[in-house]
Amino acid sequence: MEKSIEQIWKAGFLDSKALISPKVNDLYTRKSEHIIEKFKRMFRFNLKAIAVGGIMGLGGLFMLKLPITGITFFITLAVVFIVNKRELDDLEKVDKCLSSYDYLKSFDNWMKDQVSMNARMAKFYYPFIFLGASMGLWFSVHGPWQYEFLFGPPTSDW
Amino acid sequence: MGRSGLWIISSRHLLSSDFYTAFILPYAGIIIKLCRAYTNSQEDFEDYYQEVCLQIWKSRNNFKEASAWSTWVYRISLNVCLTLLKKHKRAKEHFASDYLPDLPAEETRAFDDEALNLLYQAIRQLSEIDRGVILLYLEEKSYQEIADITGTNANNIGVRVNRIKEKLRKLLDGKIN
């Protein structure tokens, strides 16, 4: 009597050797690459957003007749862009042929460098942006109006 | 503190709980069965298996608890096998030489059971989707589950299964006692 395909299937897989899973090579390395690739994509996207934001901010603030603020804003973002672009170039140099652990370790070192570099820069660019915004308002063509809008009318003490 | 950044990556994604052991290995059986149906050689089979594991890991965050994890694993496995098969076919077409004879596909004697090898040979002659459908049917999945996994209508699955079984019977006719 001919066996049905269901019977063949069941009988064939009764043997435990039939379902030995193959060794998964390099899965962890590929997982690590995947994580870092995802991070790189995000980092690249942020850099593009900084570049676009800087240019649009410059144009927008010029249109609002606040050129000093616009230029300050643009210069700050340009510096952030250039520094972080260099950081990204360094990240691209991390050797993918390393073991998963070494690859992640290199990534970790890069991350620490990058965070400390941006933390140091933040000490300068936040005050710089604040200064740029204040000076921009002060020297803008509508200076008195905007100044009054933000800080109230000048008092006689002035 | 020295390795804090590395530890975050490690514990969340890699080393602390072994994703492969916990979430893939329990379903290795069906992955193996599916990959075998779409490959003709041991090397291809291992490549497919590895790619399926990687894709399951990559898309783990897209898993919605509306379906069972096993259904999710089957769906990804099937999609990966179909995608890889398409890629291989395209590559073959792209690099096909007019001067080389069309070599027959390498036959796999993957299992000790000769009847099972013959059944697999017959399954490999089916269309790509039919292979997935019959494997899921043989794994005793319900028509609804098969439809969910293959992205088709449950009403058609019964008819389709009968047609596939008939085809397989013809292909195996007289070969297995």
Chai-1 contact restraints between the chains, C-beta under 6 A:
chainA,res_idxA,chainB,res_idxB,connection_type,confidence,min_distance_angstrom,max_distance_angstrom,comment,restraint_id
A,K3,B,I176,contact,1.0,0.0,6.0,A-B,restraint_1
A,I5,B,L168,contact,1.0,0.0,6.0,A-B,restraint_2
A,I8,B,A115,contact,1.0,0.0,6.0,A-B,restraint_3
A,I8,B,L119,contact,1.0,0.0,6.0,A-B,restraint_4
A,W9,B,L138,contact,1.0,0.0,6.0,A-B,restraint_5
A,G12,B,F111,contact,1.0,0.0,6.0,A-B,restraint_6
A,G12,B,D113,contact,1.0,0.0,6.0,A-B,restraint_7
A,G12,B,L116,contact,1.0,0.0,6.0,A-B,restraint_8
A,D15,B,D112,contact,1.0,0.0,6.0,A-B,restraint_9
A,A18,B,F111,contact,1.0,0.0,6.0,A-B,restraint_10
A,L19,B,G29,contact,1.0,0.0,6.0,A-B,restraint_11
A,L19,B,I32,contact,1.0,0.0,6.0,A-B,restraint_12
A,S21,B,A28,contact,1.0,0.0,6.0,A-B,restraint_13
A,P22,B,E46,contact,1.0,0.0,6.0,A-B,restraint_14
A,P22,B,Y49,contact,1.0,0.0,6.0,A-B,restraint_15
A,V24,B,Q50,contact,1.0,0.0,6.0,A-B,restraint_16
A,V24,B,C53,contact,1.0,0.0,6.0,A-B,restraint_17
A,R30,B,L54,contact,1.0,0.0,6.0,A-B,restraint_18
A,I35,B,H13,contact,1.0,0.0,6.0,A-B,restraint_19
A,L104,B,L6,contact,1.0,0.0,6.0,A-B,restraint_20
A,L104,B,I9,contact,1.0,0.0,6.0,A-B,restraint_21
A,D108,B,G5,contact,1.0,0.0,6.0,A-B,restraint_22
A,D108,B,L6,contact,1.0,0.0,6.0,A-B,restraint_23
A,M111,B,G5,contact,1.0,0.0,6.0,A-B,restraint_24
